[in-house]
Amino acid sequence: MKILITGGAGYLGSVTAKALETAGHTPVILDSLLVGPRRYAEGRIFYEGDVADRALLRRIVEEHPDLGATIHMAARIVVPESVALPYEYYRDNVAKSLELFDELTTLGKTRLVFSSTASLYALKPELEVREDDPVEPTSPYARTKRMMEQALEDMAAASDLRAIILRYFNPIGADPDLESGYHLRDATHLVPILAQTALGERDSFTITGIDHPTRDGTGVRDYLHAWDLAKAHVRAVERFDSVLKTTGETSTYINIGAGDGVTVREMIAAVERVVGRPIPTTEAPPRPGDAVGAFANADKALELLGWKAESTLDEAVASALAWAEKRKDVLGY
């Protein structure tokens, strides 16, 4: 199949593009390059532009009438930034996505896989969350994702649009050949910051929040290898029609996670195992918008997609560290 990937020049978009290629599909990249590096689109069909540019979307479909599905990954994703810049997050994540959804429906390209987030689940004492659990997004970023989910539900119920909504947990690592990975110059996510600390690019790693109701007081996340996440998208586009036929729905939610919780201190220990030396740390209060966390019940992904995470935590960490060492060769920084 030929698959449109919005945000395909980003971290996860580029890894997903490679997973599609590996499975014999052809990715078509649409990216504004607001965040993603141009390098990640090289050698692929690429359109530089905005997801809300209806004329551009029409041109893409005219030039690629055989598009089988769209994977919508383009979004602003930094939680503290969303607290500081809520307008930009609602504009880019919600308003522009509505234009995309409507134009794709008009063009008859009605299969949509949407990248959502596990950060919108309500806190549960046991921390394991299922797709039908209550949601209670705690940041503007998470609220934009929930708004897009609701818009897709309503639009799918009222039109020919169909949606598989993947609620990501916490992807880390790079593609197997280390051609693309996490690319932000100023890392905002835990594992890239830990990798910089392990490589001596930072003096220490700051643990933000040590009084959470978890086994060691630090936040819990479900970490999975980015390559595993990318392969989940391949399964979603390949099994799109059968998934919705099985559920009997016009849209459905699927958790994509490893299925277990890892605290910040446990992640630090994993990095220390991989690099073979201690990581210097300091402690600080939680950041704005930070949540205690959760981990996935991923039974639905196994049932509907035949997918489960295959890499171990240490393998994913090793991939992230290997990419951190190679990134400058690939991106120049």
Phi, psi and chi 1 to 4 in degrees:
 res  aa     phi    psi   chi1   chi2   chi3   chi4
   1 MET       -  160.4  -75.3 -173.6  -70.7      -
   2 LYS  -105.2  127.0 -162.9  174.8  -81.5 -175.5
   3 ILE  -124.2  126.1  -52.4  -63.5      -      -
   4 LEU   -80.0  128.4  177.5   64.0      -      -
   5 ILE  -119.6  109.9  -50.0  179.1      -      -
   6 THR   -78.9  139.2   71.1      -      -      -
   7 GLY    74.0   22.9      -      -      -      -
   8 GLY   -72.5   -8.0      -      -      -      -
   9 ALA   -98.2    8.3      -      -      -      -
  10 GLY   -87.9 -175.5      -      -      -      -
  11 TYR   -57.8  -64.8  165.3   33.3      -      -
  12 LEU   -74.6  -29.6  -62.1  174.1      -      -
  13 GLY   -62.6  -42.0      -      -      -      -
  14 SER   -70.2  -38.4   60.2      -      -      -
  15 VAL   -66.6  -39.2  178.5      -      -      -
  16 THR   -66.0  -38.3  -62.3      -      -      -
  17 ALA   -58.7  -42.1      -      -      -      -
  18 LYS   -67.8  -37.9 -178.0  163.9 -175.3  175.4
  19 ALA   -63.6  -38.5      -      -      -      -
  20 LEU   -63.0  -44.7  -73.4  165.9      -      -
  21 GLU   -61.0  -42.8  -69.6  165.9  -15.7      -
  22 THR   -60.6  -32.5  -58.7      -      -      -
  23 ALA   -86.5    2.7      -      -      -      -
  24 GLY    94.9    9.4      -      -      -      -
  25 HIS   -98.6  170.0  -53.7  -62.8      -      -
  26 THR  -119.1  113.5  -58.3      -      -      -
  27 PRO   -80.9  142.4   27.3  -30.6      -      -
  28 VAL  -117.2  118.3  176.3      -      -      -
  29 ILE   -95.6  130.5  -52.1  -57.6      -      -
  30 LEU  -121.9  118.5  170.1   59.1      -      -
  31 ASP  -153.0  138.4 -158.4  -62.6      -      -
  32 SER   -81.1  -12.4   67.3      -      -      -
  33 LEU    62.8   21.3  -57.4 -176.8      -      -
  34 LEU   -59.1  -38.3  173.9   68.0      -      -
  35 VAL  -124.0  -45.8  177.5      -      -      -
  36 GLY   -69.8  142.2      -      -      -      -
  37 PRO   -78.0  142.2   23.4  -28.5      -      -
  38 ARG   -56.1  -32.7 -175.8  179.4  -63.8  -86.1
  39 ARG   -53.8  -34.0  174.6   68.5 -179.9  -91.2
  40 TYR   -72.5  -13.3  -74.8  178.5      -      -
  41 ALA   -98.9   -6.5      -      -      -      -
  42 GLU   -63.4  138.3  -71.7  179.0   -2.3      -
  43 GLY    81.0    4.1      -      -      -      -
  44 ARG  -123.9  160.1  -64.2 -177.1  172.4  123.2
  45 ILE   -64.0  122.3  -58.1  167.8      -      -
  46 PHE  -137.8  133.7  172.2   54.1      -      -
  47 TYR  -122.4  122.2  -65.5   83.7      -      -
  48 GLU   -89.4  119.3 -177.8  177.2   -9.7      -
  49 GLY   171.7 -175.8      -      -      -      -
  50 ASP   -97.5  144.2 -162.4  -76.3      -      -
  51 VAL   -66.2  -19.5  -61.8      -      -      -
  52 ALA   -91.1    2.9      -      -      -      -
  53 ASP   -82.9   94.9 -174.9  -20.2      -      -
  54 ARG   -64.1  -36.1  -71.9  177.1  179.3 -103.4
  55 ALA   -63.7  -40.7      -      -      -      -
  56 LEU   -66.0  -41.2  176.8   56.8      -      -
  57 LEU   -61.2  -40.2  -69.0  168.5      -      -
  58 ARG   -63.8  -39.8  -71.8 -167.2  -68.3  -88.9
  59 ARG   -65.2  -40.9  179.6  159.8   72.5   89.4
  60 ILE   -60.2  -44.2  -68.1  170.7      -      -
  61 VAL   -70.5  -35.4  171.3      -      -      -
  62 GLU   -62.8  -39.6  -74.6  171.6    5.0      -
  63 GLU   -82.6  -18.6  -65.9  176.8    1.6      -
  64 HIS  -136.1   68.8  -55.0  -79.0      -      -
  65 PRO   -65.8  -14.2   23.4  -33.6      -      -
  66 ASP   -92.1   15.9   50.9  -16.9      -      -
  67 LEU   -57.7  126.8  -78.0  173.5      -      -
  68 GLY   -94.1  -22.5      -      -      -      -
  69 ALA  -168.2  165.1      -      -      -      -
  70 THR  -121.0  135.2  -63.0      -      -      -
  71 ILE  -108.0  113.6  -59.8  174.4      -      -
  72 HIS   -96.1  101.4 -178.7   35.7      -      -
  73 MET  -113.4  -14.0  -55.1  178.6   90.2      -
  74 ALA   -64.8  124.7      -      -      -      -
  75 ALA  -173.5  155.8      -      -      -      -
  76 ARG   -82.4  139.1  -69.6  177.7  178.6 -100.6
  77 ILE  -134.0    5.9   62.7  167.5      -      -
  78 VAL   -94.4  115.9 -179.5      -      -      -
  79 VAL   -59.6  -53.6  169.5      -      -      -
  80 PRO   -60.0  -36.4  -23.5   34.6      -      -
  81 GLU   -64.7  -36.0 -177.2 -176.4   66.1      -
  82 SER   -65.9  -30.1   77.2      -      -      -
  83 VAL   -69.1  -37.7  175.4      -      -      -
  84 ALA   -81.0  -29.1      -      -      -      -
  85 LEU  -127.9   59.3  -58.3  173.1      -      -
  86 PRO   -61.8  -38.5   21.0  -32.1      -      -
  87 TYR   -58.5  -47.7  165.3   72.0      -      -
  88 GLU   -60.7  -36.6  -72.8   83.1  -11.6      -
  89 TYR   -70.1  -44.1  -89.4   68.3      -      -
  90 TYR   -68.2  -37.6  -74.8  100.8      -      -
  91 ARG   -63.7  -52.9  177.7 -165.2   63.9 -161.4
  92 ASP   -77.2  -39.2  -68.8   -6.4      -      -
  93 ASN   -83.8  -36.2  -70.8    4.8      -      -
  94 VAL  -101.2  -61.7  179.5      -      -      -
  95 ALA   -59.7  -44.5      -      -      -      -
  96 LYS   -70.2  -34.4  -68.9 -175.3  177.4 -177.9
  97 SER   -64.7  -35.9  -67.8      -      -      -
  98 LEU   -60.6  -39.7  -70.1  175.0      -      -
  99 GLU   -62.5  -42.9  -59.7  -59.7  -53.9      -
 100 LEU   -60.7  -50.0  170.8   71.9      -      -
 101 PHE   -59.9  -43.9  -59.2  157.4      -      -
 102 ASP   -67.6  -42.3 -175.1   60.6      -      -
 103 GLU   -68.3  -39.9 -170.9   61.2   31.6      -
 104 LEU   -61.0  -38.7  -72.6  174.0      -      -
 105 THR   -64.6  -44.4  -56.0      -      -      -
 106 THR   -59.6  -37.7  -60.8      -      -      -
 107 LEU   -82.5   -1.3  -66.0  168.6      -      -
 108 GLY    78.3   14.0      -      -      -      -
 109 LYS  -100.0   82.5  -61.0  -57.7  177.0 -177.2
 110 THR  -102.8    2.4   54.6      -      -      -
 111 ARG   -93.6  117.9  -64.0 -172.9 -174.1   94.9
 112 LEU  -129.0  125.3 -173.2   90.5      -      -
 113 VAL  -104.6  122.8  176.1      -      -      -
 114 PHE  -111.5  133.1  175.3   58.8      -      -
 115 SER   -85.1  104.3  -57.5      -      -      -
 116 SER  -108.1 -162.7 -168.8      -      -      -
 117 THR  -140.4  147.1  174.9      -      -      -
 118 ALA   -78.8   -8.6      -      -      -      -
 119 SER   -71.8   -2.9   65.7      -      -      -
 120 LEU   -94.4   -4.0   48.2   72.5      -      -
 121 TYR   -69.2  144.5  -79.1  112.4      -      -
 122 ALA   -69.5  146.2      -      -      -      -
 123 LEU   -63.7  131.2  178.0   63.8      -      -
 124 LYS  -119.3  140.2  -67.6  176.5   64.8  179.4
 125 PRO   -55.4  -36.5  -24.4   33.1      -      -
 126 GLU   -84.3   -9.5   60.9  -89.0   34.2      -
 127 LEU    72.0  -18.2  -60.2  177.3      -      -
 128 GLU   -79.8  129.2 -177.0 -176.5   37.7      -
 129 VAL  -121.6  142.0  -68.6      -      -      -
 130 ARG  -110.1  163.9  -62.7  175.3  179.4  -89.8
 131 GLU   -60.6  -28.6  -71.1   84.4   -4.4      -
 132 ASP   -95.6   11.0   56.5   -1.6      -      -
 133 ASP   -73.1  157.5  -80.0  -20.7      -      -
 134 PRO   -61.3  150.2  -21.3   32.4      -      -
 135 VAL  -113.0  147.8  -65.6      -      -      -
 136 GLU  -156.2   71.9 -169.9  177.0  -60.4      -
 137 PRO   -60.2  136.9   18.3  -28.6      -      -
 138 THR  -109.2    3.6   58.6      -      -      -
 139 SER  -139.1  157.9   69.0      -      -      -
 140 PRO   -55.0  -39.9  -28.4   36.5      -      -
 141 TYR   -55.5  -53.1  160.0   68.4      -      -
 142 ALA   -63.5  -35.8      -      -      -      -
 143 ARG   -67.3  -34.6  -76.3 -171.0  -79.4  -85.9
 144 THR   -64.5  -38.9   66.2      -      -      -
 145 LYS   -65.1  -41.1  -72.2  -69.4 -172.1  176.6
 146 ARG   -65.1  -39.5 -179.0   57.0 -176.9  149.4
 147 MET   -61.0  -40.7  -76.1 -175.3  178.7      -
 148 MET   -67.3  -38.0  -74.0 -172.9  -81.6      -
 149 GLU   -58.1  -47.8  -71.0 -175.4  -12.7      -
 150 GLN   -64.8  -39.3  -68.1  170.9  -49.0      -
 151 ALA   -61.9  -42.1      -      -      -      -
 152 LEU   -65.6  -42.1  -78.3  171.8      -      -
 153 GLU   -55.2  -50.6  -82.0 -170.1   64.3      -
 154 ASP   -67.9  -41.7  -69.1  -18.4      -      -
 155 MET   -69.6  -36.5  -67.0  176.9   75.0      -
 156 ALA   -67.7  -34.3      -      -      -      -
 157 ALA   -70.4  -26.5      -      -      -      -
 158 ALA  -105.2   -6.7      -      -      -      -
 159 SER  -143.8 -170.3   71.9      -      -      -
 160 ASP   -81.6   -7.8  -68.4  -25.9      -      -
 161 LEU   -60.9  139.9 -173.9   67.4      -      -
 162 ARG  -130.6  145.4  -62.7  -67.8  179.2  -96.0
 163 ALA  -140.0  134.1      -      -      -      -
 164 ILE  -109.5  117.9  -66.0  177.0      -      -
 165 ILE  -104.1  113.7  -61.4  165.0      -      -
 166 LEU   -96.4  118.5  -57.5 -177.9      -      -
 167 ARG   -92.2  101.7  -75.4  179.0  172.0  164.1
 168 TYR   -71.0  144.8  -64.0    3.7      -      -
 169 PHE   -95.4 -122.7  -78.4   71.0      -      -
 170 ASN  -120.8   92.9  -66.7   74.3      -      -
 171 PRO   -74.3  139.6   24.7  -31.2      -      -
 172 ILE  -137.5  164.7   60.4  175.4      -      -
 173 GLY    91.7 -175.2      -      -      -      -
 174 ALA  -132.2 -176.5      -      -      -      -
 175 ASP   -72.7  159.4   81.1   70.9      -      -
 176 PRO   -59.5  -27.7  -22.8   32.8      -      -
 177 ASP   -94.8    6.9  -62.6  -39.0      -      -
 178 LEU    54.6   42.5  -60.8 -179.3      -      -
 179 GLU   -92.6  -22.2  -66.9  176.4  -19.3      -
 180 SER  -153.3  153.9   66.1      -      -      -
 181 GLY  -170.8 -162.4      -      -      -      -
 182 TYR   -59.2  130.3 -171.0   87.3      -      -
 183 HIS  -123.7   -4.9   56.3   77.6      -      -
 184 LEU   -65.1  133.4  -62.7 -176.6      -      -
 185 ARG   -62.2  -43.9  -68.3  174.8 -176.7  -93.8
 186 ASP  -103.2   95.3  -61.5  -43.4      -      -
 187 ALA   -60.1  139.6      -      -      -      -
 188 THR  -121.2   -9.0   60.5      -      -      -
 189 HIS  -104.7  153.1  -69.4   71.5      -      -
 190 LEU   -56.7  -53.4 -177.2  145.0      -      -
 191 VAL   -68.2  -43.3  172.8      -      -      -
 192 PRO   -59.4  -36.6  -26.6   36.5      -      -
 193 ILE   -67.3  -41.3  -65.4  173.2      -      -
 194 LEU   -61.8  -39.6  -88.4  174.4      -      -
 195 ALA   -63.0  -42.3      -      -      -      -
 196 GLN   -62.1  -38.4  -68.8  177.6   -9.3      -
 197 THR   -66.3  -43.1  -50.8      -      -      -
 198 ALA   -63.0  -31.0      -      -      -      -
 199 LEU   -88.4    2.7  -65.0  173.5      -      -
 200 GLY    82.1   11.3      -      -      -      -
 201 GLU   -82.8  -14.8  -62.9  171.7    9.6      -
 202 ARG  -128.8  148.8  -68.7  174.5 -178.4 -105.8
 203 ASP   -70.7  -36.7  -67.0  -26.0      -      -
 204 SER  -158.1  166.1   66.5      -      -      -
 205 PHE  -103.8  132.1  172.8   79.7      -      -
 206 THR   -96.2  119.8  -58.0      -      -      -
 207 ILE   -83.0  112.3  -57.6  171.8      -      -
 208 THR   -95.8  104.5   52.7      -      -      -
 209 GLY    99.4  109.8      -      -      -      -
 210 ILE  -123.9    6.1   58.4  170.8      -      -
 211 ASP  -119.1   25.1  -63.7  -44.5      -      -
 212 HIS   -72.1  155.2  -68.6  -60.2      -      -
 213 PRO   -77.9   62.8   29.1  -35.4      -      -
 214 THR  -126.5  177.4   62.4      -      -      -
 215 ARG   -65.7  -23.1   52.6 -174.7  168.8  -91.8
 216 ASP  -129.6   11.4   62.0   18.6      -      -
 217 GLY    87.8   -8.6      -      -      -      -
 218 THR  -103.7  160.6   62.1      -      -      -
 219 GLY   -61.5  154.0      -      -      -      -
 220 VAL  -113.2  136.2  167.4      -      -      -
 221 ARG  -137.4  161.2  -59.8  -69.5 -174.8  -89.4
 222 ASP  -106.5  110.1 -179.2  -32.1      -      -
 223 TYR  -101.7  132.4  -64.8   95.6      -      -
 224 LEU  -134.2  156.0   75.0  158.0      -      -
 225 HIS   -66.3  135.7 -159.1  -54.0      -      -
 226 ALA   -57.9  -31.2      -      -      -      -
 227 TRP   -68.3  -37.5 -171.9 -118.7      -      -
 228 ASP   -62.8  -43.8  -79.3  -25.5      -      -
 229 LEU   -60.3  -43.2  176.0   73.3      -      -
 230 ALA   -61.1  -41.6      -      -      -      -
 231 LYS   -67.1  -26.8  -71.1 -171.9  -72.3 -173.3
 232 ALA   -63.3  -36.8      -      -      -      -
 233 HIS   -66.9  -37.7  -70.8   79.5      -      -
 234 VAL   -59.5  -46.6  175.3      -      -      -
 235 ARG   -62.4  -38.8  -65.3  -68.7 -179.8   87.1
 236 ALA   -63.9  -41.5      -      -      -      -
 237 VAL   -75.8  -33.7  -63.3      -      -      -
 238 GLU   -70.4  -34.0  -70.9  177.8  -18.9      -
 239 ARG  -107.3   16.8  -59.2 -169.6  179.9 -165.3
 240 PHE   -50.9  -56.5 -168.2   97.4      -      -
 241 ASP   -65.4  -40.3  -67.1  -18.8      -      -
 242 SER   -68.5  -33.1   66.1      -      -      -
 243 VAL   -61.1  -49.5  164.4      -      -      -
 244 LEU   -72.3  -29.4  -65.8 -179.5      -      -
 245 LYS   -66.1  -41.2 -177.6  177.6 -180.0 -179.2
 246 THR   -64.7  -43.0  -61.3      -      -      -
 247 THR   -79.3  -21.5   63.7      -      -      -
 248 GLY    71.2   23.3      -      -      -      -
 249 GLU  -117.1  163.7  -58.9  168.5  -49.0      -
 250 THR   -92.0  -14.7   54.7      -      -      -
 251 SER  -151.5  151.5   62.0      -      -      -
 252 THR  -150.4  156.5 -163.0      -      -      -
 253 TYR  -107.2  140.0  -63.5   93.2      -      -
 254 ILE  -139.0  124.3  -56.8  177.0      -      -
 255 ASN   -72.7  136.3  -75.4  -18.4      -      -
 256 ILE  -122.1   99.8  -56.4  -63.7      -      -
 257 GLY  -155.3  171.6      -      -      -      -
 258 ALA   -77.4  -22.7      -      -      -      -
 259 GLY    94.0   14.8      -      -      -      -
 260 ASP  -147.8  158.6   56.2    6.9      -      -
 261 GLY   -98.9  139.9      -      -      -      -
 262 VAL  -126.9  123.9  178.7      -      -      -
 263 THR   -78.9  167.3   70.2      -      -      -
 264 VAL   -60.6  -43.8  174.0      -      -      -
 265 ARG   -64.6  -36.1  -66.9 -166.8 -167.7  -81.1
 266 GLU   -68.2  -34.5  -70.1  166.1  -11.4      -
 267 MET   -67.6  -41.3  177.7   56.4   78.7      -
 268 ILE   -57.6  -43.7  -66.5  168.9      -      -
 269 ALA   -62.0  -37.4      -      -      -      -
 270 ALA   -64.7  -42.6      -      -      -      -
 271 VAL   -63.5  -41.0  173.6      -      -      -
 272 GLU   -63.2  -37.3  -69.9  176.1  -24.3      -
 273 ARG   -62.6  -42.9  -75.4 -164.8  -58.4  -88.2
 274 VAL   -70.3  -41.0  172.5      -      -      -
 275 VAL   -89.2  -16.9  -60.0      -      -      -
 276 GLY    77.0   23.8      -      -      -      -
 277 ARG  -155.8  159.4   58.0 -178.5 -179.9  -84.8
 278 PRO   -72.0  152.2   23.0  -31.5      -      -
 279 ILE  -105.6  121.9  -57.6  -65.4      -      -
 280 PRO   -67.1  136.4   21.5  -29.9      -      -
 281 THR  -132.6  156.4   62.1      -      -      -
 282 THR  -131.3  171.2   57.3      -      -      -
 283 GLU  -123.7  148.2  -62.7  175.4   -6.2      -
 284 ALA  -153.6  164.9      -      -      -      -
 285 PRO   -65.9  163.6  -17.8   30.1      -      -
 286 PRO   -59.9  151.8  -20.4   31.0      -      -
 287 ARG   -79.5  158.9  -57.5  172.4  -57.3  172.4
 288 PRO   -56.7  131.6  -24.4   34.1      -      -
 289 GLY    86.3   -7.5      -      -      -      -
 290 ASP   -64.5  142.0  -87.6   -7.4      -      -
 291 ALA  -115.1  158.9      -      -      -      -
 292 VAL   -60.0  -40.3  175.7      -      -      -
 293 GLY   117.9 -175.9      -      -      -      -
 294 ALA  -167.9  169.5      -      -      -      -
 295 PHE  -137.7  161.4   63.6   91.9      -      -
 296 ALA   -83.9  139.5      -      -      -      -
 297 ASN   -89.7  114.5  177.8  -64.6      -      -
 298 ALA  -107.1   23.8      -      -      -      -
 299 ASP   -61.5  -37.8  -68.1  -11.8      -      -
 300 LYS   -65.8  -37.1 -169.2  172.7  179.3  179.7
 301 ALA   -63.4  -39.3      -      -      -      -
 302 LEU   -67.4  -41.8 -178.7   60.0      -      -
 303 GLU   -67.4  -46.6  175.7 -169.3   -6.5      -
 304 LEU   -91.9  -34.5  -66.4  178.3      -      -
 305 LEU  -104.7  -11.4  -58.8  178.8      -      -
 306 GLY    64.5   31.2      -      -      -      -
 307 TRP  -118.1  141.3  175.2   93.8      -      -
 308 LYS  -151.0  155.5   64.9  178.0 -179.4  178.9
 309 ALA   -64.1  135.4      -      -      -      -
 310 GLU  -108.1  -27.5  -62.2  173.0   -7.3      -
 311 SER   -83.8  147.5  -60.1      -      -      -
 312 THR   -78.6  165.7   66.3      -      -      -
 313 LEU   -59.2  -45.0  176.6   63.9      -      -
 314 ASP   -65.1  -34.7  -75.5   12.1      -      -
 315 GLU   -66.1  -41.1  -72.7  169.6  -17.9      -
 316 ALA   -65.6  -42.0      -      -      -      -
 317 VAL   -62.8  -43.7  167.2      -      -      -
 318 ALA   -60.5  -37.9      -      -      -      -
 319 SER   -64.2  -43.6  173.4      -      -      -
 320 ALA   -62.6  -40.3      -      -      -      -
 321 LEU   -70.8  -39.5  -70.4  165.8      -      -
 322 ALA   -63.4  -40.2      -      -      -      -
 323 TRP   -65.6  -41.1  168.1 -108.3      -      -
 324 ALA   -59.1  -34.1      -      -      -      -
 325 GLU   -75.2  -31.9  -71.3 -171.1  -74.0      -
 326 LYS   -93.3  -15.0 -171.6  177.8  179.7 -177.6
 327 ARG   -54.0  -41.5 -172.1  178.3   78.4  170.8
 328 LYS   -62.8  -35.4 -172.0  170.8 -175.9  179.5
 329 ASP   -64.7  -33.0  -65.4  -23.5      -      -
 330 VAL   -85.5  -45.7  176.2      -      -      -
 331 LEU  -106.8  -14.4  -63.4  177.1      -      -
 332 GLY    86.8    5.9      -      -      -      -
 333 TYR  -150.3      -   60.2   86.1      -      -
